[in-house]
Amino acid sequence: MRCALATAFVMLGWAAAAQQPAFDLLIVNGRMLDGTGNPWMGLDIGVRDGRIAALGRLAGTAATRTIDAGGRFVTPGFVDVHSHAREGLEGELNRAEPLLAQGITTAMLNPDGGGPVNVAATRASLERRGIGVNAALFVPHGSIRQQVLGMEDRAPTAAELGKMVALVHAGMNAGGIGLSTGLYYAPGSYAQTEEVIALAKAASDHGGVYSSHIRDEGDYTIGVVAAVEEVIRIAEEGKLPGVVSHMKALGQASWGLSLASLMRIDAARARGVQVWADQYPYEASGTSITGALVPRWAQVGGDEALRKRALGAERGKLREEIRQNIARRGGAAALQISRFAPDPSIEGKTIGDLARSSGESPEEVALDLLARGGAGLVSFNMSERDIEQIMTQPYTMTSTDGDLVPLGEGKPHPRAYGAFARKLRLYVRERHVIDWPFAIRSMTHLPAMVFGLKDRGQLRAGAWADILVFDPEKVADKATYSDPHHLSEGFDTILVNGVLVRDEGKFTGALAGKIVSPERH
């Protein structure tokens, strides 16, 4: 009797186990692009406990939810290697819908040497609120320099450099992915290369990466080619991978120099230096009026010192250099106001428009805007030939360089809403500059490999289930320079860590993102 009961209980256990779904979610009938650059494959994907549990012919396997991809592409979620979304993620935009709508499931924050020095506190803040995408954090050189040296244009003392190195170590110990610099911007521009190498070595000790908004993207100071060479030197002497961030050739005088810059990268890679690049696919850049037009000598001492120079005896010198910088960026008609808090009615107009309506010179208009608190600019300054030349390199990743902004606020650069979708629509589907596997690799497996993000950026068993399902014919960026507040279209099914954050075109509101750190070696 006891034996019969035992047998019955075992059989009931087997029956219960057989009724348990094998997967939390199953995606069938898709064309899988695994992220490595391989052509698509007809494999189904089973997800369990946030990760990819199986790939293969899985149709009919029990699952809590089955999604029929119906011949659509199934790819890893996209990795944005240069994002200014941190403030939005720490605030009311933590669902990150503008990022998700263009397929981004992981964003790398604190680029250009900016952002909070305390990486541990930033991480805690993001984790406390919850976020809709995964996030990784750079350790920001510019912020560290400002904390130690203020806005002074000088080399640090040995003691000051020691403090800066210690702050890099602290940030990396807190999970930082590497060191970011904005050597084009103040106060990063006040740093000599040797200072940056010392901090890069500290990041290298923790397996980090060096990512730089380079010292010059055009012909402001040392020139774009020499600025790329500086990244190569820092990567080589710092013994870590170096990234030329949002690579470009800015201004007509520099058009065509992308080839010379790429030749420098190719030569460095040939001798064993790990150098990479990232790029957003637009002919216009975006920055502040200070960043675009104000010489760095005028920023020494900070905003109040700049204001005094703009109103005092140095106004004439400053005005002349602003005039030259307006010309360098293509003229007043090429500089569009993206944000101006004191008077939003001028957003979307160019400095040329404002000069004509006011009767002032463009440089006087710029000085007036500075005196009233500054403004954001969209600057039309790149050539399509350079954009395509950079895009076709196997070491070029994709980025937005975009803020996470509320719908309807200002006239931001459309890259914040559409960079990844634009690359796929315009340069893959319409112009055939690159193909689908190459483009998807630049957005997924390549950045995950460069930054050491274990189990991200690839569809394989054991990887985290950051997954997109989309029709390649329907992917479209809807944000324009004149009307930027439109989410991208086409990415209707999105998983972050195995959780549906967009389901059949509707955001679920799930805050499934994690803070991710590189695998240390």
N, C-alpha and C positions, 0 to 999 in steps of 0.2 A: 504493500500500500504506500509506504513512504517513498519507495523507488518510483512508483507511478506518479505520485504528486511532484517529486523532484523533476521528473521528465517533463511533466506538464508545465511547471514553472519555467524551465529552460526554453521550452517551445514558445511560451508566451513572450519570454524575453527576446527571442529571435524575431518573433512577429513584430514586436514593438520596434526593434531596431530596424527591421525592414521597412517600417512605415515612416521612419524619420527621413526627412529630405536630405539628400546628399549635399545639397548646396543651399545657401541662403538666396543666391541669385544665379541664374543661368542665362547667358547670352548666346543665342543660336543664329545660324544662317547669316553670319556677318563675313565681311572681307577684312581679315585681321592684318593690320600693319603693326608689327611688334615693336617698332621704334628704332630698330637697329639699321634700317635702310634696306632690309629685305623686301622683295615684292610681297603683295598681299597673299595671305593663305586662308583657305576655307576651314578655319578651326573655331570650335565653340569654346566658351570660357565659363568655367564654374568658379564662383566666389563663395568663400566661407570664412567667417570671422575676420572680415576686413581685408583678406588677402586672396590672391588667385590660387585656388586649390588644384585646378586641373585645366589643361588644354587638350582638345581632341574632338572626336566626333561624339558629342555628349547629348544630342537630341534624344528626348524621352527620359533622361535621367530625372529623378525626383528633385524638385527645387521649390522653395517657398515662393519664389517669383521667377518666371521665365520671360525674357524679353526676346522677341523675334526681330533681329536686326534687318531682315528683309533685303539682304544684299548691300546694306550700307557699310561704310567703313567702321571698324572698331579699332581704336588706337589708345595708347597711353594718354593720360592727361598731360597738358602742356606745362612746361616749366619756364616761368618768366625770370630770367637771370638778372634783371635790372628793373626793379619796381619801386616806386615812391608811394606805395599803398599803405605804409605803416600807420600813419595818422588816421586814415579812414578805418582800418581794421581795429584800431584801439578805440574807435568811437562808434557812431551809430551806423556805420557802413560795414560792420564786421561780417555780414553775410556775403560780402564780396561779389555781388551779382554782376557788376560790369566786367569783372575778371572771369568769372565762370562762364558768362555768355560768349566769350571768345575762346573757351576751351581751357583756360588756365586753371590748374588745380594746385600748383605750387608757385609761390612768389618769393623772390629773394629781396630782402628789405635792407634799408640803410646803405644805399649805393652812394657814389660820388663823395665818399668821406663824411656824409652827413647822418644825422640821427643821434639818438641818445648814446652816451658813452657806456652807461650801465646796461650791458646786454642781459644780465640776469633779471633786472627789474623789468625790462621790456618784454622779455620772455614771459615773466609771471603775469604781466598785465594782459598780454594776448591770451594766455591760457585761462585766465580768470574770466574774461568775457566770452571766450569761445570765438572761433573764426570759421568762416565757410570754406577757406582754402588752407592748404599747408603753407607754412612760412618758415623761411630760414633767415638768419640775421648776420649781416656783416658787422665787423668791428670797424667803426668809422674814424679814419685818420684825422680828418678836418676837425671833428668835434673834440677829439683827444688833444690835438694841438691847441685849439682855442681854450680848452680847460687849463692847460699847463702854461701857455704863452700868451693867451689873449689874441688880439689881432695885430701882433707885432711882426714886422718883416725882418726877421733875423734868425740865425741858427740857434738851436737850443744849447744851453750849457750841458756838460756831462751829467749833472744831477737832473736837469730837466728831461734830457733824453732818457735817462733811467726811469723817470716817472712815466713817460710815454710808453716805453717798452713794457713796464709793469701793467699798465692799463690794457695793452694788447693781450698780454698773457691772461689777464683776468677775463677779458671778453671771450677769448678762445676757450678758456676753461668752462665758461658758462654756456658753451655750445655754439659759438660763432663759427661761420663757415669760412672765414678768411678776412683779410684786410681790404677795405675799400678806400680809394682816394679820389679826390676831386682836385687834381693839380692845376686845373684851369681856373678854379674858383679860389677866392680868399676864404680862409687863411691857408688852405692847402698849397696854393701857388707860392707862398712864402717859404716853403720847405725845399731844401736842396735834395738832390737825388740820394745822397748818402744817408740823410735822415730817414728817408722812406725805406731804404735797404735795411737799415737797422730794425725797423718795425716789421718789415716783411719777413726777416729772419725769425722774429718772435712768432709770427703767425705760422711760419713753416715748421717750427718746433712742434706744432699741434696738428700738422697735416693740412693746414689751410691753403687757400688760394688767394692770389693778389688780383683784384679787379680795379681798373682805373679809368675814370674819366680823364683822359690824357691831358697833358699840359697845354697842348695847342692842337685844335682840330682843323685849323686853317693856316693863316699867316699872321697871327697876333704877335707871337713872340719868337719861339724857336722853330716854328713850322711843324706841320703835321707829321712829316716823315721822321724828323728828329724826336718828336714826342712818342711815336711808336717805338723808336729805338730805345727810348728811356724805359718803357715797359719791359722790353726785352732784357735790358741790363738788370733791372730790378728782379725780374724772374730768375735770371741766370745767377746773379750773385746772392740772391735771397734763397735760392734752391727751392723754388715752389712754382706751380703753374701761374702764368700771368695772362690776364684777359684785357685786351683793348676794348673798352666798353663803349657801346653804341658807336661803332666805328663808322667814320665818314670822312669826306673831304669837303670842308665848309668854306663856302665863298668861291666865286668864279675864278679867282686867282689861283685857287688850289685844285680846281677840277682836273681830274686825270691823275692826281697824285695817289689815288687809291692803289694803282698798280705798283708804284714805288714802295708804298707801305707794305703791300702784300708780299712783295719780293723780299723785304727785310724779314717778315715773319717766316716765309718759306726757308730762307737761309738759316735763321735761328733754329727752326725745327729740324733742319737737316743736320745740324751739329748737336742736337740733343736737348735743346731748350723747349720746354712745354709752353707754347704761346698760343692763345686762342683769341677769338673775337666774338662780339655780339653786335646786333644791329636791329633797329626798328625800320620797317619798310615804308618810309615816307621821304618826300623831298624837302620837307620843312622840319626844323628842330624846334625845341621849346625850352625856354628858360626865363629868368627874370630880366627886366631892363638893366638891372645892375650887372648881372652876369654877362649879358650880351654887349653892353655899350660902355660900361664904366671901367677905366683902367684900374689895375689892382693897387697902384700907388695911392690912389684916392681913397681906398678902403682901409688903409692902415689906421688903426685906432678904433674902428667900428663905425656904426651908422651915424652917430652924432658927429664924429670927425668928418665923415663924408659930407654931411649936411652943411657943416661950416665951410668946407672947401667949395661946395657948390654955390654958396652965397657970398663968399669972401674973395680975397685977392687972387685965389687960384682958379676962379671961375672961367677965365678966358682960356687958360691951358686945358682945363677939363673939357670945356666946350669944343675945342679944336680936336681933342682926341675922340670925343663922342662922335663928332662929324666924320672922322676917319673910320670909326667902327661901324657907323651906319652904312657908309659906302662899302666897307668890307663885306657886309652881310647882304648886299644887293640893293641898297638904297631904301629910302623911307617907305616906298610902296610895298616893300617885301617884309615889313615888320608890322604884324597885326597884334593889337592889344587883346590878350586872352583873359586878363583879370585886372580890375581896378576898383577896389572897394569904395573909394570916395565918390565915384561916378560910374556905375555900371553901364550907363547909356553909351559910353565910348567903346565898350567891349565889342570886338569884331571889326572895329575900324583900324586903319593903319596909321602909323605916325605921319605918313604923307597926307592922309585925309585930314588929320588934326592940324597939320601945318597949313594946309590950304584954307581951312575954315577959320583959323585964328590969325592968319597973316604972319605968323612967326616962322623962323627957320626950323627944320626938323630937330636940330640939336637943341634949340631952346625949348621945343616941346618936350624933348626927353628930359631936360633939366627940370622943367616944371613938374613932370610926372614924378621924378625922383623926390623933389621937394615936398610933394603931397603923399609920400609914403611908398613910392615905387609901383611897378606894374609887372604883370606877366606878359611875355611875348611869345608869339609863334613867328619863327623866322624862316623864310623861304630861301634856302641857300645851297641846295645840293643838286647834283645832276643824276639823271636816271642811269647813265652809263656807269658811274661810280657805284651807285646802289646795287646794280646787277652784278658788277664785278666782285664786290665784297660778298654778296649773297651766295654766289656759286662756289665759294671756297668750302672744303670739307670741314674746316675748323671754325666756321661761323655759326654761332647760336642765334636764337631769336629772343628779342626782348620788347618791352613796351616803353620803358622810361617814363611811364605814365603815373599820374596821381590817381587815387581813388576818390572821385568827387561826386557830390550829390547831383542827381539829374536836374538840369536846369540852372545850375550855378556857374556863372561865368561863361566864357567861350574857350574851354580848354582845348589843347591839342587833341585831335581825334584818336591818337594812338592809345589814349587811356581807355577807350571803348573798343578799338578795332584792330590793333596791330597784328595779332595772330590771324584773324579772319582775313584781313587785307592781304597778307602775304599769300595765303592759300587761294584766295579769289583771283587776285591780280597777277601774281608772279608765277603761280602754278597753273591754275585753270585757264586763264585768259591769255597770258603771254608765253607760257611754257618755258620760262627762264630756268626753272628747276622742276623736277617731277615730284609726285606725291611722296614716295618713300624717302627721298632726300630731304624734303621739307619737314616731314614729320620727325625724322631723326634729329634735325636741327632744333626741334622744340621739345624733345623728350629724352632719348637715350644719351645723346651727346652731352647736354648740360648735366644730366645726372652723373655721368661718368666723370666729367671735368671737376665737378664739385664734390664727388665722393658720396652722393646720396644713395646709400645702399637700398636695394629693392624698390627703387623708383625709376620711372622713365622707360620701362620695358614691360611688355606683356609676356610673362613667363610664370611658371609655377613657383610659388613662394613670394612673388613680388606683391607689394601693396596694391590693392585694387583701385587705383586712380585711372578711370576708364572713360573714354568718350565713345558715343555712337552717333554718327552723323552721315548725312547724304552729301557727298562732295560737290554735287551740283547746286546745293542750296546754301552752302556756307557763304556768308556775305557780311562785309563791314558796312554799316549804315551811317556811321558818324562821319561828318565832313568838317572842313575847316569853318564853314559858315554856320553849320548846324550840327554841332558835335554830340549832342545829348541823345544818342540812340544806341541801344545795345546791339551787339552783333547778332546775327541770325544763323541758324543751322545746327547748332550744338544742342539738340533737344534732350539727349539722355546723357547725364554726367554722374559719375560715381567718384566720391572722395573717400579713400580708405574703406571702400566697400559699401558706403552709404549713398543712396540716391539723393543728390542735392538738386538735380533737375530731372523731372520725370515727365516724359512726353511733352516737353516744352514749358512745363510749369516748375518754378522754383519751389522746393519743399520747405525751405527755411532751416534745414538741418545745418548745424554748426559742426561739421565732421572733420575739420582741419586739425592738424597737429603741428607743433614746432618740430622741425626736422633739423638734424645735425649731420655732418659728414661722418663717414666711417673712418676712424683714426687708424693710421698705419704706423 
